[in-house]
Amino acid sequence: MSENNSIKPHGGILVNRITKADPSGLFSITISEDVANDVENIADGIFSPLEGFLGQQDFESVVSRGRLSNDLAWTIPIVLDV
């Protein structure tokens, strides 16, 4: 009998946003090291259940209530500052 004792990801779903698509032909932007780290954390699922940077509704909810708009606890506003 195999028992899985691993800890479930926050929100219950481990997000994987890593792609093997060829990036040639796509535009690029210069970002800070902090934003690059956030991109990697989103892609690797470290920020699960986030699938990208926070939209306005989630951002406002996180800042005012410490929760995503779906009521899941989240206290760090993950944003793409441009």
CNS distance restraints for C-alpha pairs under 8 A (distance, minus, plus):
assign (resid   8 and name CA) (resid  12 and name CA) 5.84 0.50 0.50
assign (resid   8 and name CA) (resid  13 and name CA) 7.63 0.50 0.50
assign (resid   9 and name CA) (resid  13 and name CA) 5.84 0.50 0.50
assign (resid   9 and name CA) (resid  14 and name CA) 5.59 0.50 0.50
assign (resid   9 and name CA) (resid  48 and name CA) 6.59 0.50 0.50
assign (resid   9 and name CA) (resid  49 and name CA) 7.72 0.50 0.50
assign (resid  10 and name CA) (resid  14 and name CA) 7.79 0.50 0.50
assign (resid  10 and name CA) (resid  48 and name CA) 6.00 0.50 0.50
assign (resid  10 and name CA) (resid  49 and name CA) 6.29 0.50 0.50
assign (resid  11 and name CA) (resid  48 and name CA) 6.98 0.50 0.50
assign (resid  11 and name CA) (resid  49 and name CA) 5.56 0.50 0.50
assign (resid  11 and name CA) (resid  72 and name CA) 6.99 0.50 0.50
assign (resid  12 and name CA) (resid  49 and name CA) 7.62 0.50 0.50
assign (resid  13 and name CA) (resid  48 and name CA) 6.85 0.50 0.50
assign (resid  13 and name CA) (resid  49 and name CA) 6.22 0.50 0.50
assign (resid  14 and name CA) (resid  45 and name CA) 5.71 0.50 0.50
assign (resid  14 and name CA) (resid  48 and name CA) 5.65 0.50 0.50
assign (resid  14 and name CA) (resid  49 and name CA) 6.62 0.50 0.50
assign (resid  15 and name CA) (resid  42 and name CA) 7.65 0.50 0.50
assign (resid  15 and name CA) (resid  43 and name CA) 7.37 0.50 0.50
assign (resid  15 and name CA) (resid  44 and name CA) 7.19 0.50 0.50
assign (resid  15 and name CA) (resid  45 and name CA) 4.54 0.50 0.50
assign (resid  15 and name CA) (resid  46 and name CA) 8.00 0.50 0.50
assign (resid  15 and name CA) (resid  47 and name CA) 7.93 0.50 0.50
assign (resid  15 and name CA) (resid  48 and name CA) 5.36 0.50 0.50
assign (resid  15 and name CA) (resid  49 and name CA) 6.06 0.50 0.50
assign (resid  15 and name CA) (resid  50 and name CA) 7.16 0.50 0.50
assign (resid  15 and name CA) (resid  51 and name CA) 6.46 0.50 0.50
assign (resid  16 and name CA) (resid  42 and name CA) 7.81 0.50 0.50
assign (resid  16 and name CA) (resid  43 and name CA) 5.63 0.50 0.50
assign (resid  16 and name CA) (resid  44 and name CA) 5.69 0.50 0.50
assign (resid  16 and name CA) (resid  45 and name CA) 5.36 0.50 0.50
assign (resid  17 and name CA) (resid  42 and name CA) 6.91 0.50 0.50
assign (resid  17 and name CA) (resid  43 and name CA) 4.20 0.50 0.50
assign (resid  17 and name CA) (resid  44 and name CA) 6.63 0.50 0.50
assign (resid  17 and name CA) (resid  45 and name CA) 7.33 0.50 0.50
assign (resid  17 and name CA) (resid  51 and name CA) 7.00 0.50 0.50
assign (resid  18 and name CA) (resid  43 and name CA) 5.16 0.50 0.50
assign (resid  18 and name CA) (resid  44 and name CA) 6.75 0.50 0.50
assign (resid  31 and name CA) (resid  35 and name CA) 6.16 0.50 0.50
assign (resid  31 and name CA) (resid  36 and name CA) 6.54 0.50 0.50
assign (resid  32 and name CA) (resid  36 and name CA) 6.24 0.50 0.50
assign (resid  33 and name CA) (resid  37 and name CA) 6.16 0.50 0.50
assign (resid  34 and name CA) (resid  38 and name CA) 6.35 0.50 0.50
assign (resid  35 and name CA) (resid  39 and name CA) 6.21 0.50 0.50
assign (resid  35 and name CA) (resid  80 and name CA) 6.65 0.50 0.50
assign (resid  35 and name CA) (resid  81 and name CA) 7.83 0.50 0.50
assign (resid  36 and name CA) (resid  40 and name CA) 6.32 0.50 0.50
assign (resid  37 and name CA) (resid  41 and name CA) 6.12 0.50 0.50
assign (resid  38 and name CA) (resid  42 and name CA) 6.10 0.50 0.50
assign (resid  38 and name CA) (resid  78 and name CA) 7.28 0.50 0.50
assign (resid  39 and name CA) (resid  43 and name CA) 6.15 0.50 0.50
assign (resid  39 and name CA) (resid  52 and name CA) 7.90 0.50 0.50
assign (resid  40 and name CA) (resid  44 and name CA) 5.98 0.50 0.50
assign (resid  41 and name CA) (resid  45 and name CA) 6.09 0.50 0.50
assign (resid  41 and name CA) (resid  46 and name CA) 4.91 0.50 0.50
assign (resid  41 and name CA) (resid  47 and name CA) 5.81 0.50 0.50
assign (resid  42 and name CA) (resid  46 and name CA) 6.10 0.50 0.50
assign (resid  42 and name CA) (resid  47 and name CA) 5.25 0.50 0.50
assign (resid  42 and name CA) (resid  48 and name CA) 7.09 0.50 0.50
assign (resid  42 and name CA) (resid  50 and name CA) 6.58 0.50 0.50
assign (resid  42 and name CA) (resid  51 and name CA) 6.32 0.50 0.50
assign (resid  42 and name CA) (resid  52 and name CA) 6.19 0.50 0.50
assign (resid  42 and name CA) (resid  53 and name CA) 7.99 0.50 0.50
assign (resid  43 and name CA) (resid  51 and name CA) 7.71 0.50 0.50
assign (resid  45 and name CA) (resid  49 and name CA) 7.40 0.50 0.50
assign (resid  45 and name CA) (resid  50 and name CA) 7.79 0.50 0.50
assign (resid  50 and name CA) (resid  54 and name CA) 7.71 0.50 0.50
assign (resid  53 and name CA) (resid  78 and name CA) 5.58 0.50 0.50
assign (resid  53 and name CA) (resid  79 and name CA) 5.08 0.50 0.50
assign (resid  53 and name CA) (resid  80 and name CA) 6.28 0.50 0.50
assign (resid  54 and name CA) (resid  58 and name CA) 5.69 0.50 0.50
assign (resid  54 and name CA) (resid  59 and name CA) 5.55 0.50 0.50
assign (resid  54 and name CA) (resid  77 and name CA) 7.00 0.50 0.50
assign (resid  54 and name CA) (resid  78 and name CA) 5.83 0.50 0.50
assign (resid  54 and name CA) (resid  79 and name CA) 5.67 0.50 0.50
assign (resid  55 and name CA) (resid  59 and name CA) 5.94 0.50 0.50
assign (resid  56 and name CA) (resid  60 and name CA) 6.06 0.50 0.50
assign (resid  57 and name CA) (resid  61 and name CA) 6.20 0.50 0.50
assign (resid  57 and name CA) (resid  69 and name CA) 6.52 0.50 0.50
assign (resid  58 and name CA) (resid  62 and name CA) 6.00 0.50 0.50
assign (resid  58 and name CA) (resid  67 and name CA) 7.88 0.50 0.50
assign (resid  58 and name CA) (resid  68 and name CA) 5.09 0.50 0.50
assign (resid  58 and name CA) (resid  69 and name CA) 5.06 0.50 0.50
assign (resid  59 and name CA) (resid  63 and name CA) 6.15 0.50 0.50
assign (resid  59 and name CA) (resid  68 and name CA) 7.54 0.50 0.50
assign (resid  59 and name CA) (resid  77 and name CA) 6.06 0.50 0.50
assign (resid  59 and name CA) (resid  78 and name CA) 7.93 0.50 0.50
assign (resid  59 and name CA) (resid  79 and name CA) 7.97 0.50 0.50
assign (resid  60 and name CA) (resid  64 and name CA) 6.01 0.50 0.50
assign (resid  61 and name CA) (resid  65 and name CA) 5.44 0.50 0.50
assign (resid  61 and name CA) (resid  66 and name CA) 6.66 0.50 0.50
assign (resid  61 and name CA) (resid  67 and name CA) 5.85 0.50 0.50
assign (resid  61 and name CA) (resid  68 and name CA) 5.66 0.50 0.50
assign (resid  61 and name CA) (resid  69 and name CA) 5.66 0.50 0.50
assign (resid  62 and name CA) (resid  66 and name CA) 4.32 0.50 0.50
assign (resid  62 and name CA) (resid  67 and name CA) 4.73 0.50 0.50
assign (resid  62 and name CA) (resid  68 and name CA) 5.47 0.50 0.50
assign (resid  62 and name CA) (resid  69 and name CA) 7.67 0.50 0.50
assign (resid  62 and name CA) (resid  74 and name CA) 6.23 0.50 0.50
assign (resid  62 and name CA) (resid  75 and name CA) 5.67 0.50 0.50
assign (resid  62 and name CA) (resid  76 and name CA) 7.01 0.50 0.50
assign (resid  62 and name CA) (resid  77 and name CA) 6.33 0.50 0.50
assign (resid  63 and name CA) (resid  67 and name CA) 7.99 0.50 0.50
assign (resid  63 and name CA) (resid  75 and name CA) 7.25 0.50 0.50
assign (resid  63 and name CA) (resid  77 and name CA) 6.97 0.50 0.50
assign (resid  66 and name CA) (resid  73 and name CA) 6.16 0.50 0.50
assign (resid  66 and name CA) (resid  74 and name CA) 5.41 0.50 0.50
assign (resid  66 and name CA) (resid  75 and name CA) 4.48 0.50 0.50
assign (resid  66 and name CA) (resid  76 and name CA) 7.80 0.50 0.50
assign (resid  67 and name CA) (resid  71 and name CA) 5.34 0.50 0.50
assign (resid  67 and name CA) (resid  72 and name CA) 5.37 0.50 0.50
assign (resid  67 and name CA) (resid  73 and name CA) 4.28 0.50 0.50
assign (resid  67 and name CA) (resid  74 and name CA) 4.61 0.50 0.50
assign (resid  67 and name CA) (resid  75 and name CA) 6.31 0.50 0.50
assign (resid  68 and name CA) (resid  72 and name CA) 5.32 0.50 0.50
assign (resid  68 and name CA) (resid  73 and name CA) 6.32 0.50 0.50
assign (resid  68 and name CA) (resid  74 and name CA) 5.83 0.50 0.50
